[in-house]
Amino acid sequence: MPHQEHLPQARRQFAHRSSLRGAQAWLAALTCAVVLLLLAACPALAAEGSAPSTLRAEAVRGTGWNDTAPPAEGWTPVALPDSWATRWPGFDGVVWYRLTWEQPEQAREAGLLLHYLNMAGEVSLNGTTISRDESLVEPLTRAWNTPRYWLLAPPLLKTGTNTLLVRVSGLFAYQAGLGPVSLGTPAAMQAKFDGERLVRRDLQVLGLAVSAAASAFFAALWLLRRRETAYGWFALMSVLWLVFGYNQIATSPWPFASNHAWQALNTSTLLVFSVSYVVFALRFCGRRMPRLELAALLLAAAGVLDLWLAPVADLIEHRAIWTMLGGLTVIAVNGISIVHALRHRDSPMRPLAPFMAISALTGAHDLLVFTQVIDSNTYYTTMSSYVLLLGMALTLAAQFVKSLKRIENFNTELIEEVNAAKAELAATLAQQHALELAHARIGERVNLVSDLHDGLGGMLVGSIATLEHKPDNLGAPELLAMLKRLRDDLRLIIDATGDDHGARALGELLVPMRHRSAQLLDANGIDCRWEVSGIETLELPPSQSLDLMRFLQEALTNALKHSASRRVDVKVARAGAELQLSVRDDGRGFAVEDQTAGAGLRSLRTRARRLGAELHLQSRPGETRVALRMPLAG
């Protein structure tokens, strides 16, 4: 019969070592509990050794698949459980088993338990049929893992000699024969039957149901997290194990017409499962071994092709070889994973090592059953699969608890980080504020120096030039006028550094400066001509007005100090949303591109930037022009 291997289940675990140790303790405890449950639920282990001494068993070969009655001669005593492959090698067909016992007169009823028959059969008591499988010829009913129980009572059960006749249709390659038969009190036989059904059917169905749920769950996890390839391989393993384990409860070889094809499918599934198990174990440990994986895949593919292309006569040997190879591969993966978990404390296999040990033990047991070293047909790996799923669930639960704790601590960590960020930001803002304050003070000082240079400086230059030009012709009134002009210029600076609520028209501010500059230029023999238009009602903030006044003042001072010109033309005009200023002289000119320009040109450029205006400088011998174009706010 087919060998069943376990479905190991796992997932990479990154929990702290303390969480791992706690999870391992729970895993070990649950493992022991499940093992004890399995042992307690397996009375067949003690009962399968031999048939009860009250029953006498004989067997005889039938003459054909459609026999309806046993031969009269050729009966041979047998011991149950019986596999006829050793007695009649290569025989496929019908074997009749006859069991007789003496029923005491005082016993009114008895319980009869037939643990299994392989592959399909018909049972009659004292000539009355009490059980018959659906198909007694190929495709045979697969009743090999089905226990049967009857409550016998008169008139079916009679006092004295009773004869139980069992017709078994089977194939020698799959351990064809009859299992143990137990006779006793109804209560005792019912209890034995319940234990047999639990092991052979109920736990098998439970294992398959858990495998189906695991395949769906881990397939969904893999679809949501494609980088977790271990999830995908585990889902594939679960599906393959579901197909392979279905052999334990299947009652028909459908959709195939023979049990040989069914067994080829079963062994092929085991081979592919073993390869998937190898890849899963590597992915779960975060490793890749392309050559090993490719070799395993090619070997499995060769096995599958061999199973499906081999002649039916050779299928038995081929199936045995590939089944052993697949089973040993899974056992080897379990063993290597356990060794890795023991040698590496941080191995993700560590919490699953106890479950893999159970898987290795049950797999070894089932291989011994498959090779008939152990005289039984009870397989345990399908039942052990849900134990491994339990380990997988606990592994994921430990990971979930760790994540939940991190989520619970997230608010506290976030508040601490926010407070730290706020403190750091406050310190940075305080430092930035201090720097801005210092920068503002320096800027104010620079502006004040620039205003003094362009205003008082220009007035002083003009006054000095006047004194040098007419040292003997200046009386007290002229000197007093010079001092008043200096006072007016100083007042202009003071007004501009105050608030912006006392805005005055630009034309009104331009009148005294125009008068003063014309006097200075005339006193030095320079003809100054003004053209002013559109600014009589133009009001600007005092700071802008001062910058404009200082711009004009510096341009005129430069013409007075450096140009040696005889004529200066000044134009101040409003053109739509733009204010245009220009100062033109006929002096010697200067190099506009000179990077070593004096404080006057630097002041002109600085004020243009502060006003958001465009500055244009053009100069050549005989003509120098300084122009400013400033956009006006709406």
C-alpha positions, 0 to 999 in steps of 0.5 A: 500500500502507498506510503504516507509522508508528513506535511511539514509546515513552517515559516520564517520566525524573527521573534526575540530569543525569549519568545522563541524559548517560550514558543518551544516549551509550548510546542514540546508540550503539545507534541507530547500530548499529541503523541500520547493521544495517537498511541492511546488511539491505536489499539490496533498496534497491539491487536494486529500481531495475530488473530484471536485464538478462538478463531481458526482461519484458512485460505484458498485461491479462487479460480477467477475474478467472478467466483461466487463460491470457494473451491471445495479443496485446497484450504490452507491454515493461515494466521491473521493478518495475512498477505498472500504475496508471500504464499502465492507470489504474483497472484492477482485475483480472488482469495477466500478466507474461512474463519470458524469458531464455537459459540457457547449456548449461553451467549446470546450476542457477540461483536465481530470486528474486521480491521481491514481487507485489501483491496475489496471484498464480500463477507458472509456469516453462516451463508448470509451476506452481511457486507459487500463492496461496490466493485469486486473487479477492476477498478476495485473498491479501495476498502483497504483502510476501512474497518467493519463492525457487526453486532451478531445475534440469533438467528444469524449467530447460532450456537455451536460452530459458526463460519465467517466466509470472506471473499477478497479481491486484490492485487499482490503488489499492494499487500492483498489479503485479510487483516485481523478479525476480533470476536468478543463482547459487543462493548469491547468490540465497539470500543475497538472499532471506534479506535480503529475508525479514529486512526484509519478514517477520522484522523486521516480526514482531519489531517487532510482538512487541515492540509486544505485549510493550510494550502488556502491560508498560505497561498493567500499570504504568499499572494499578499507578500510575494517576497515571502517565497516560503509561503508559496512553496508551503502552499504548494506542499499543502496541495500536493500533500492533500492529493497524496493523503487522499489515498488514505480515504479514497474508496475508488481509483476514479478517474482511473480505470485501474489501481495501477494508474492510481498508484502511479499518480500517488507516487508521482505526487510524493516525488513532487512533494519531496522536491517542494519540501527541499525548496521550502526548507531552503527558502524558510532558512533564507537560502538558495541552492540552484544546483541542488534544487535543479537536480532534485527537480530533474530527478523527480521529473525522471521518476514521474515519467518512469512511473507513467511510461513503465509497463504494468509488469514493471510498475511494482518495482519502479513504484517501490524504488521511487516511493522509497526515494521520495520518503527518504528525501523527506526524512533527510530534509527533516533530519538536516533541519533538526541538526541545523536547529540544534547547531544554530540558536537563531535558526528559524527551524528551531521552534519546528524541530520537535514537530519535524522529529515526529514527522521523521519518526512517522515517516520511518515507520510508514516506510517500514510498513510499506516495505513490510518490515513491520507487519501492518497496514496502518500509516501515521504520516497523514495524521502527523501532518496536522501536528506540524500545522499546529507548530506552524500556527504557534510559530505564526502566533509568536510572530503575531504577538511580537508584532502586536506588542510593537503596535501597542508600544508604537504610540509611546515610541511615537510620542517620545520621538515627537517630543524629541523632534520638537525639542530639537526643532525648538533648539534649531528655531531658537538658533535660527532666530538668533542668527536672523536677529544678528543678521537683521542687526548687521543688515540695518547697520549696513543700510545705515552706513549705506544711507549715510554714505549716499546721503550725508556723504554726498552732501559733504562731498558737495559741500567740500567741493563748493568750499574748494571751488569758492573758498573766499566767496562763501559767507555765513548764509552759504555755510548755514545753508550747507548745514541745513541741507545736511540736517534735512538729509539726516531727517530724511534718514530718520523718517525712513527708519520709522514706521510706514504710516506716514507715506508721502508722494514721491514728487513731494520728497523729490523737490528738496533733493532736486533743489539741493543737488542742483545747487551743488552741481551749479556751484561746481560748474555742472549744468543739471537738467531735470525731467519729472512726470507722473509722480506727483501723486505716487506714494511709496513706503518711506523705505522705498522712497529713501532707497530711490532718493539715495539711488538718485543722490549716489548717481549724482554724487558719482557724476560730481566726484568722478565724471568731470562732466559739464552737464547732467540730465536726470529723468524720473517718470512713471510709465504705467505700472513701472517707475523709470529713473535715469541719470546721464552725464557727458563725462569721461566714463568708466569700465562697467565690467570692472570687478573692483568698482567702488562703494558708489556702484556697489551701493547702486546695485544693492539698492536696485536689488532691495527695490526689486528693480532692474539696473542698467549701466552704460558708459563710454567716454563722453556719455555715461547713463545709469538707469533704473526700472522698478515695477509698482505694486497694484 
